[in-house]
Amino acid sequence: MSRNVVISGGGTGIGLAVARVFADGGDRVLLLGRRPEVLAEAGVPGALTHAGDLSEPEVARGVERLVAERFGTVDVLVHSAGGNGSLEPGAASGDPLDAVAHDWTVNFRINTLSAALLTEALRARLAEPGGRVLFVSSIAAYRGSGSGAYGGAKAALHPYAHDLARDLGPRGITVNVVAPGYIEETGFFGPRIDPARRERMIRDTSTGRAGTPGDVAATLHWLASPAAGHVTSQVIQVNGGAERGH
Protein backbone atom coordinates (compact mmCIF):
# COMPACT_ATOMS: atom_id res chain seq x y z
CA MET A 1 0.00 0.00 0.00
CA SER A 2 1.39 3.39 -1.01
CA ARG A 3 2.27 5.78 1.83
CA ASN A 4 2.53 9.56 2.00
CA VAL A 5 6.11 10.55 2.88
CA VAL A 6 7.33 14.09 3.66
CA ILE A 7 11.10 14.63 3.64
CA SER A 8 12.82 17.88 4.60
CA GLY A 9 16.24 18.47 3.10
CA GLY A 10 15.15 16.12 0.35
CA GLY A 11 17.11 17.63 -2.50
CA THR A 12 20.62 16.46 -1.64
CA GLY A 13 22.69 13.99 0.35
CA ILE A 14 20.93 11.85 2.93
CA GLY A 15 17.51 13.38 2.28
CA LEU A 16 17.72 12.63 -1.43
CA ALA A 17 18.83 9.05 -0.76
CA VAL A 18 15.86 8.65 1.59
CA ALA A 19 13.49 10.06 -1.02
CA ARG A 20 14.71 7.61 -3.63
CA VAL A 21 14.30 4.61 -1.33
CA PHE A 22 10.70 5.50 -0.52
CA ALA A 23 9.84 6.44 -4.12
CA ASP A 24 11.35 3.18 -5.39
CA GLY A 25 9.00 1.37 -3.02
CA GLY A 26 5.98 3.04 -4.58
CA ASP A 27 5.37 5.68 -1.91
CA ARG A 28 4.20 9.23 -2.67
CA VAL A 29 6.95 11.68 -1.72
CA LEU A 30 6.99 15.39 -0.95
CA LEU A 31 10.48 16.92 -0.99
CA LEU A 32 11.10 20.07 1.06
CA GLY A 33 14.17 22.32 0.92
CA ARG A 34 15.35 25.90 0.87
CA ARG A 35 16.55 25.97 -2.76
CA PRO A 36 13.94 25.44 -5.49
CA GLU A 37 16.57 24.80 -8.16
CA VAL A 38 18.07 21.95 -6.11
CA LEU A 39 14.66 20.37 -5.58
CA ALA A 40 13.91 20.69 -9.29
CA GLU A 41 17.10 18.81 -10.13
CA ALA A 42 16.60 16.05 -7.54
CA GLY A 43 15.15 13.69 -10.12
CA VAL A 44 12.92 11.63 -7.83
CA PRO A 45 10.19 10.16 -10.08
CA GLY A 46 6.71 11.43 -9.23
CA ALA A 47 7.83 13.49 -6.24
CA LEU A 48 6.19 16.77 -5.31
CA THR A 49 8.50 19.61 -4.26
CA HIS A 50 8.06 22.69 -2.11
CA ALA A 51 10.76 25.27 -1.39
CA GLY A 52 11.07 27.45 1.70
CA ASP A 53 12.96 28.06 4.92
CA LEU A 54 11.34 25.72 7.45
CA SER A 55 12.68 27.76 10.37
CA GLU A 56 9.98 30.31 9.46
CA PRO A 57 6.54 29.52 10.94
CA GLU A 58 4.67 30.70 7.85
CA VAL A 59 6.64 28.30 5.66
CA ALA A 60 5.71 25.41 7.94
CA ARG A 61 2.07 26.53 7.75
CA GLY A 62 2.36 26.50 3.97
CA VAL A 63 3.58 22.91 4.04
CA GLU A 64 0.62 21.93 6.19
CA ARG A 65 -1.76 23.52 3.68
CA LEU A 66 -0.06 21.70 0.81
CA VAL A 67 -0.21 18.39 2.65
CA ALA A 68 -3.90 18.94 3.39
CA GLU A 69 -4.59 19.53 -0.30
CA ARG A 70 -2.44 16.79 -1.83
CA PHE A 71 -2.02 14.07 0.81
CA GLY A 72 -4.53 14.51 3.62
CA THR A 73 -2.40 12.53 6.05
CA VAL A 74 1.32 11.91 6.52
CA ASP A 75 2.45 8.34 7.05
CA VAL A 76 6.17 9.12 7.35
CA LEU A 77 7.84 12.42 8.25
CA VAL A 78 11.62 12.48 7.82
CA HIS A 79 13.63 15.46 9.09
CA SER A 80 16.83 15.54 7.05
CA ALA A 81 17.10 19.33 6.68
CA GLY A 82 19.95 21.11 8.43
CA GLY A 83 23.67 20.90 8.16
CA ASN A 84 26.86 22.70 8.99
CA GLY A 85 26.02 26.24 10.07
CA SER A 86 29.59 27.36 9.44
CA LEU A 87 28.88 27.11 5.69
CA GLU A 88 26.11 29.72 6.01
CA PRO A 89 26.86 33.45 5.57
CA GLY A 90 28.82 34.77 8.55
CA ALA A 91 27.98 37.47 11.08
CA ALA A 92 27.81 41.02 9.78
CA SER A 93 29.91 42.25 12.69
CA GLY A 94 33.53 41.35 13.36
CA ASP A 95 32.93 41.30 17.11
CA PRO A 96 33.80 37.85 18.59
CA LEU A 97 30.64 37.64 20.70
CA ASP A 98 28.50 38.59 17.73
CA ALA A 99 30.14 35.74 15.84
CA VAL A 100 29.34 33.27 18.64
CA ALA A 101 25.72 34.42 18.82
CA HIS A 102 25.41 34.13 15.05
CA ASP A 103 26.93 30.63 14.94
CA TRP A 104 24.64 29.24 17.64
CA THR A 105 21.55 30.94 16.23
CA VAL A 106 22.15 29.74 12.68
CA ASN A 107 22.79 26.15 13.75
CA PHE A 108 19.73 26.14 15.99
CA ARG A 109 17.49 27.53 13.25
CA ILE A 110 18.52 25.16 10.48
CA ASN A 111 18.92 21.99 12.56
CA THR A 112 16.45 22.24 15.44
CA LEU A 113 13.81 24.90 14.91
CA SER A 114 13.13 23.78 11.34
CA ALA A 115 12.39 20.24 12.57
CA ALA A 116 10.25 21.37 15.49
CA LEU A 117 8.11 23.75 13.43
CA LEU A 118 7.48 21.22 10.68
CA THR A 119 6.60 18.51 13.20
CA GLU A 120 4.16 20.72 15.06
CA ALA A 121 2.61 21.95 11.80
CA LEU A 122 1.95 18.36 10.70
CA ARG A 123 1.29 16.77 14.09
CA ALA A 124 -2.48 16.54 13.59
CA ARG A 125 -2.00 15.05 10.11
CA LEU A 126 0.18 12.13 11.17
CA ALA A 127 -1.47 8.83 10.27
CA GLU A 128 -2.84 6.90 13.22
CA PRO A 129 -2.05 4.20 13.88
CA GLY A 130 1.19 3.59 12.05
CA GLY A 131 2.60 7.11 11.61
CA ARG A 132 6.36 7.57 11.79
CA VAL A 133 8.42 10.64 12.74
CA LEU A 134 12.15 10.31 12.04
CA PHE A 135 14.91 12.80 12.86
CA VAL A 136 18.44 12.87 11.44
CA SER A 137 20.87 13.86 14.20
CA SER A 138 24.65 13.40 14.22
CA ILE A 139 27.55 11.76 15.98
CA ALA A 140 28.38 15.35 16.96
CA ALA A 141 25.50 15.19 19.46
CA TYR A 142 27.71 12.81 21.45
CA ARG A 143 31.20 14.04 20.58
CA GLY A 144 30.82 17.76 19.98
CA SER A 145 31.53 19.58 16.78
CA GLY A 146 34.33 22.06 17.36
CA SER A 147 32.41 25.20 18.30
CA GLY A 148 29.69 23.18 20.03
CA ALA A 149 26.91 24.91 18.11
CA TYR A 150 26.19 22.21 15.53
CA GLY A 151 26.47 19.33 18.02
CA GLY A 152 24.28 21.19 20.50
CA ALA A 153 21.63 21.85 17.88
CA LYS A 154 21.52 18.20 16.87
CA ALA A 155 21.55 17.00 20.47
CA ALA A 156 18.45 19.10 21.15
CA LEU A 157 16.52 16.82 18.81
CA HIS A 158 16.97 13.86 21.14
CA PRO A 159 14.86 14.99 24.11
CA TYR A 160 12.33 16.48 21.72
CA ALA A 161 11.99 13.08 20.04
CA HIS A 162 11.61 11.36 23.41
CA ASP A 163 8.84 13.78 24.43
CA LEU A 164 7.09 13.29 21.09
CA ALA A 165 7.31 9.52 21.38
CA ARG A 166 5.51 9.66 24.71
CA ASP A 167 2.90 12.14 23.45
CA LEU A 168 2.20 10.39 20.16
CA GLY A 169 2.53 6.79 21.31
CA PRO A 170 -1.14 6.48 22.33
CA ARG A 171 -2.05 7.36 18.72
CA GLY A 172 0.06 4.46 17.44
CA ILE A 173 2.80 6.77 16.14
CA THR A 174 6.49 6.07 16.68
CA VAL A 175 9.29 8.63 16.89
CA ASN A 176 12.97 7.83 16.46
CA VAL A 177 16.32 9.47 15.76
CA VAL A 178 19.14 8.30 13.49
CA ALA A 179 22.57 9.74 14.33
CA PRO A 180 25.05 9.24 11.47
CA GLY A 181 28.81 9.49 11.72
CA TYR A 182 30.99 10.59 8.81
CA ILE A 183 28.92 10.28 5.64
CA GLU A 184 30.45 10.99 2.25
CA GLU A 185 28.67 12.62 -0.70
CA THR A 186 26.66 15.08 1.37
CA GLY A 187 28.43 18.43 1.00
CA PHE A 188 28.53 18.78 4.81
CA PHE A 189 32.18 19.83 4.68
CA GLY A 190 31.76 22.13 1.70
CA PRO A 191 33.30 21.50 -1.72
CA ARG A 192 36.08 19.32 -0.34
CA ILE A 193 37.00 17.79 2.99
CA ASP A 194 40.58 17.97 4.25
CA PRO A 195 42.13 14.57 3.33
CA ALA A 196 43.80 14.18 6.72
CA ARG A 197 40.50 14.79 8.51
CA ARG A 198 38.72 12.28 6.29
CA GLU A 199 41.37 9.67 6.97
CA ARG A 200 41.16 10.30 10.71
CA MET A 201 37.36 9.87 10.77
CA ILE A 202 37.51 6.66 8.77
CA ARG A 203 40.21 5.37 11.11
CA ASP A 204 37.80 5.94 14.01
CA THR A 205 35.38 3.37 12.62
CA SER A 206 35.42 -0.37 13.20
CA THR A 207 34.39 -1.04 9.62
CA GLY A 208 37.26 0.86 8.01
CA ARG A 209 35.12 2.90 5.65
CA ALA A 210 33.12 6.08 5.39
CA GLY A 211 29.35 5.89 5.58
CA THR A 212 27.13 6.59 2.60
CA PRO A 213 23.76 8.33 2.31
CA GLY A 214 22.37 4.91 1.42
CA ASP A 215 23.44 3.51 4.80
CA VAL A 216 21.36 6.13 6.59
CA ALA A 217 18.46 5.90 4.15
CA ALA A 218 18.19 2.14 4.65
CA THR A 219 18.03 2.58 8.43
CA LEU A 220 15.34 5.25 8.17
CA HIS A 221 13.38 3.10 5.72
CA TRP A 222 13.43 0.20 8.17
CA LEU A 223 12.31 2.43 11.04
CA ALA A 224 9.36 3.48 8.88
CA SER A 225 8.40 -0.14 8.17
CA PRO A 226 5.89 -2.34 10.03
CA ALA A 227 8.88 -4.39 11.25
CA ALA A 228 9.86 -1.46 13.50
CA GLY A 229 6.37 -0.90 14.89
CA HIS A 230 7.48 -1.44 18.50
CA VAL A 231 10.65 0.65 18.19
CA THR A 232 10.18 4.18 19.48
CA SER A 233 12.05 6.84 21.49
CA GLN A 234 15.37 5.41 20.28
CA VAL A 235 18.55 6.97 18.90
CA ILE A 236 20.06 4.64 16.30
CA GLN A 237 23.70 5.35 15.51
CA VAL A 238 24.95 4.71 11.97
CA ASN A 239 28.67 5.37 12.24
CA GLY A 240 30.56 2.13 11.67
CA GLY A 241 31.37 1.89 15.35
CA ALA A 242 33.04 5.30 15.60
CA GLU A 243 30.90 6.00 18.65
CA ARG A 244 29.62 3.28 20.96
CA GLY A 245 25.91 2.74 21.61
CA HIS A 246 24.29 4.55 24.53
PAKOLDO-820521 format. One record per residue (C-alpha): residue number from 1; residue in three letters; z, x, y. Coordinates in Angstrom, 2 decimals, padded with zeros to 5 digits. Layout:
// PAKOLDO-820521
REC   k   r      c3      c1      c2
REC NUM Ala       Z       X       Y
...
***
This chain:
// PAKOLDO-820521
REC   k   r      c3      c1      c2
REC   1 Met  000.00  000.00  000.00
REC   2 Ser -001.01  001.39  003.39
REC   3 Arg  001.83  002.27  005.78
REC   4 Asn  002.00  002.53  009.56
REC   5 Val  002.88  006.11  010.55
REC   6 Val  003.66  007.33  014.09
REC   7 Ile  003.64  011.10  014.63
REC   8 Ser  004.60  012.82  017.88
REC   9 Gly  003.10  016.24  018.47
REC  10 Gly  000.35  015.15  016.12
REC  11 Gly -002.50  017.11  017.63
REC  12 Thr -001.64  020.62  016.46
REC  13 Gly  000.35  022.69  013.99
REC  14 Ile  002.93  020.93  011.85
REC  15 Gly  002.28  017.51  013.38
REC  16 Leu -001.43  017.72  012.63
REC  17 Ala -000.76  018.83  009.05
REC  18 Val  001.59  015.86  008.65
REC  19 Ala -001.02  013.49  010.06
REC  20 Arg -003.63  014.71  007.61
REC  21 Val -001.33  014.30  004.61
REC  22 Phe -000.52  010.70  005.50
REC  23 Ala -004.12  009.84  006.44
REC  24 Asp -005.39  011.35  003.18
REC  25 Gly -003.02  009.00  001.37
REC  26 Gly -004.58  005.98  003.04
REC  27 Asp -001.91  005.37  005.68
REC  28 Arg -002.67  004.20  009.23
REC  29 Val -001.72  006.95  011.68
REC  30 Leu -000.95  006.99  015.39
REC  31 Leu -000.99  010.48  016.92
REC  32 Leu  001.06  011.10  020.07
REC  33 Gly  000.92  014.17  022.32
REC  34 Arg  000.87  015.35  025.90
REC  35 Arg -002.76  016.55  025.97
REC  36 Pro -005.49  013.94  025.44
REC  37 Glu -008.16  016.57  024.80
REC  38 Val -006.11  018.07  021.95
REC  39 Leu -005.58  014.66  020.37
REC  40 Ala -009.29  013.91  020.69
REC  41 Glu -010.13  017.10  018.81
REC  42 Ala -007.54  016.60  016.05
REC  43 Gly -010.12  015.15  013.69
REC  44 Val -007.83  012.92  011.63
REC  45 Pro -010.08  010.19  010.16
REC  46 Gly -009.23  006.71  011.43
REC  47 Ala -006.24  007.83  013.49
REC  48 Leu -005.31  006.19  016.77
REC  49 Thr -004.26  008.50  019.61
REC  50 His -002.11  008.06  022.69
REC  51 Ala -001.39  010.76  025.27
REC  52 Gly  001.70  011.07  027.45
REC  53 Asp  004.92  012.96  028.06
REC  54 Leu  007.45  011.34  025.72
REC  55 Ser  010.37  012.68  027.76
REC  56 Glu  009.46  009.98  030.31
REC  57 Pro  010.94  006.54  029.52
REC  58 Glu  007.85  004.67  030.70
REC  59 Val  005.66  006.64  028.30
REC  60 Ala  007.94  005.71  025.41
REC  61 Arg  007.75  002.07  026.53
REC  62 Gly  003.97  002.36  026.50
REC  63 Val  004.04  003.58  022.91
REC  64 Glu  006.19  000.62  021.93
REC  65 Arg  003.68 -001.76  023.52
REC  66 Leu  000.81 -000.06  021.70
REC  67 Val  002.65 -000.21  018.39
REC  68 Ala  003.39 -003.90  018.94
REC  69 Glu -000.30 -004.59  019.53
REC  70 Arg -001.83 -002.44  016.79
REC  71 Phe  000.81 -002.02  014.07
REC  72 Gly  003.62 -004.53  014.51
REC  73 Thr  006.05 -002.40  012.53
REC  74 Val  006.52  001.32  011.91
REC  75 Asp  007.05  002.45  008.34
REC  76 Val  007.35  006.17  009.12
REC  77 Leu  008.25  007.84  012.42
REC  78 Val  007.82  011.62  012.48
REC  79 His  009.09  013.63  015.46
REC  80 Ser  007.05  016.83  015.54
REC  81 Ala  006.68  017.10  019.33
REC  82 Gly  008.43  019.95  021.11
REC  83 Gly  008.16  023.67  020.90
REC  84 Asn  008.99  026.86  022.70
REC  85 Gly  010.07  026.02  026.24
REC  86 Ser  009.44  029.59  027.36
REC  87 Leu  005.69  028.88  027.11
REC  88 Glu  006.01  026.11  029.72
REC  89 Pro  005.57  026.86  033.45
REC  90 Gly  008.55  028.82  034.77
REC  91 Ala  011.08  027.98  037.47
REC  92 Ala  009.78  027.81  041.02
REC  93 Ser  012.69  029.91  042.25
REC  94 Gly  013.36  033.53  041.35
REC  95 Asp  017.11  032.93  041.30
REC  96 Pro  018.59  033.80  037.85
REC  97 Leu  020.70  030.64  037.64
REC  98 Asp  017.73  028.50  038.59
REC  99 Ala  015.84  030.14  035.74
REC 100 Val  018.64  029.34  033.27
REC 101 Ala  018.82  025.72  034.42
REC 102 His  015.05  025.41  034.13
REC 103 Asp  014.94  026.93  030.63
REC 104 Trp  017.64  024.64  029.24
REC 105 Thr  016.23  021.55  030.94
REC 106 Val  012.68  022.15  029.74
REC 107 Asn  013.75  022.79  026.15
REC 108 Phe  015.99  019.73  026.14
REC 109 Arg  013.25  017.49  027.53
REC 110 Ile  010.48  018.52  025.16
REC 111 Asn  012.56  018.92  021.99
REC 112 Thr  015.44  016.45  022.24
REC 113 Leu  014.91  013.81  024.90
REC 114 Ser  011.34  013.13  023.78
REC 115 Ala  012.57  012.39  020.24
REC 116 Ala  015.49  010.25  021.37
REC 117 Leu  013.43  008.11  023.75
REC 118 Leu  010.68  007.48  021.22
REC 119 Thr  013.20  006.60  018.51
REC 120 Glu  015.06  004.16  020.72
REC 121 Ala  011.80  002.61  021.95
REC 122 Leu  010.70  001.95  018.36
REC 123 Arg  014.09  001.29  016.77
REC 124 Ala  013.59 -002.48  016.54
REC 125 Arg  010.11 -002.00  015.05
REC 126 Leu  011.17  000.18  012.13
REC 127 Ala  010.27 -001.47  008.83
REC 128 Glu  013.22 -002.84  006.90
REC 129 Pro  013.88 -002.05  004.20
REC 130 Gly  012.05  001.19  003.59
REC 131 Gly  011.61  002.60  007.11
REC 132 Arg  011.79  006.36  007.57
REC 133 Val  012.74  008.42  010.64
REC 134 Leu  012.04  012.15  010.31
REC 135 Phe  012.86  014.91  012.80
REC 136 Val  011.44  018.44  012.87
REC 137 Ser  014.20  020.87  013.86
REC 138 Ser  014.22  024.65  013.40
REC 139 Ile  015.98  027.55  011.76
REC 140 Ala  016.96  028.38  015.35
REC 141 Ala  019.46  025.50  015.19
REC 142 Tyr  021.45  027.71  012.81
REC 143 Arg  020.58  031.20  014.04
REC 144 Gly  019.98  030.82  017.76
REC 145 Ser  016.78  031.53  019.58
REC 146 Gly  017.36  034.33  022.06
REC 147 Ser  018.30  032.41  025.20
REC 148 Gly  020.03  029.69  023.18
REC 149 Ala  018.11  026.91  024.91
REC 150 Tyr  015.53  026.19  022.21
REC 151 Gly  018.02  026.47  019.33
REC 152 Gly  020.50  024.28  021.19
REC 153 Ala  017.88  021.63  021.85
REC 154 Lys  016.87  021.52  018.20
REC 155 Ala  020.47  021.55  017.00
REC 156 Ala  021.15  018.45  019.10
REC 157 Leu  018.81  016.52  016.82
REC 158 His  021.14  016.97  013.86
REC 159 Pro  024.11  014.86  014.99
REC 160 Tyr  021.72  012.33  016.48
REC 161 Ala  020.04  011.99  013.08
REC 162 His  023.41  011.61  011.36
REC 163 Asp  024.43  008.84  013.78
REC 164 Leu  021.09  007.09  013.29
REC 165 Ala  021.38  007.31  009.52
REC 166 Arg  024.71  005.51  009.66
REC 167 Asp  023.45  002.90  012.14
REC 168 Leu  020.16  002.20  010.39
REC 169 Gly  021.31  002.53  006.79
REC 170 Pro  022.33 -001.14  006.48
REC 171 Arg  018.72 -002.05  007.36
REC 172 Gly  017.44  000.06  004.46
REC 173 Ile  016.14  002.80  006.77
REC 174 Thr  016.68  006.49  006.07
REC 175 Val  016.89  009.29  008.63
REC 176 Asn  016.46  012.97  007.83
REC 177 Val  015.76  016.32  009.47
REC 178 Val  013.49  019.14  008.30
REC 179 Ala  014.33  022.57  009.74
REC 180 Pro  011.47  025.05  009.24
REC 181 Gly  011.72  028.81  009.49
REC 182 Tyr  008.81  030.99  010.59
REC 183 Ile  005.64  028.92  010.28
REC 184 Glu  002.25  030.45  010.99
REC 185 Glu -000.70  028.67  012.62
REC 186 Thr  001.37  026.66  015.08
REC 187 Gly  001.00  028.43  018.43
REC 188 Phe  004.81  028.53  018.78
REC 189 Phe  004.68  032.18  019.83
REC 190 Gly  001.70  031.76  022.13
REC 191 Pro -001.72  033.30  021.50
REC 192 Arg -000.34  036.08  019.32
REC 193 Ile  002.99  037.00  017.79
REC 194 Asp  004.25  040.58  017.97
REC 195 Pro  003.33  042.13  014.57
REC 196 Ala  006.72  043.80  014.18
REC 197 Arg  008.51  040.50  014.79
REC 198 Arg  006.29  038.72  012.28
REC 199 Glu  006.97  041.37  009.67
REC 200 Arg  010.71  041.16  010.30
REC 201 Met  010.77  037.36  009.87
REC 202 Ile  008.77  037.51  006.66
REC 203 Arg  011.11  040.21  005.37
REC 204 Asp  014.01  037.80  005.94
REC 205 Thr  012.62  035.38  003.37
REC 206 Ser  013.20  035.42 -000.37
REC 207 Thr  009.62  034.39 -001.04
REC 208 Gly  008.01  037.26  000.86
REC 209 Arg  005.65  035.12  002.90
REC 210 Ala  005.39  033.12  006.08
REC 211 Gly  005.58  029.35  005.89
REC 212 Thr  002.60  027.13  006.59
REC 213 Pro  002.31  023.76  008.33
REC 214 Gly  001.42  022.37  004.91
REC 215 Asp  004.80  023.44  003.51
REC 216 Val  006.59  021.36  006.13
REC 217 Ala  004.15  018.46  005.90
REC 218 Ala  004.65  018.19  002.14
REC 219 Thr  008.43  018.03  002.58
REC 220 Leu  008.17  015.34  005.25
REC 221 His  005.72  013.38  003.10
REC 222 Trp  008.17  013.43  000.20
REC 223 Leu  011.04  012.31  002.43
REC 224 Ala  008.88  009.36  003.48
REC 225 Ser  008.17  008.40 -000.14
REC 226 Pro  010.03  005.89 -002.34
REC 227 Ala  011.25  008.88 -004.39
REC 228 Ala  013.50  009.86 -001.46
REC 229 Gly  014.89  006.37 -000.90
REC 230 His  018.50  007.48 -001.44
REC 231 Val  018.19  010.65  000.65
REC 232 Thr  019.48  010.18  004.18
REC 233 Ser  021.49  012.05  006.84
REC 234 Gln  020.28  015.37  005.41
REC 235 Val  018.90  018.55  006.97
REC 236 Ile  016.30  020.06  004.64
REC 237 Gln  015.51  023.70  005.35
REC 238 Val  011.97  024.95  004.71
REC 239 Asn  012.24  028.67  005.37
REC 240 Gly  011.67  030.56  002.13
REC 241 Gly  015.35  031.37  001.89
REC 242 Ala  015.60  033.04  005.30
REC 243 Glu  018.65  030.90  006.00
REC 244 Arg  020.96  029.62  003.28
REC 245 Gly  021.61  025.91  002.74
REC 246 His  024.53  024.29  004.55
***
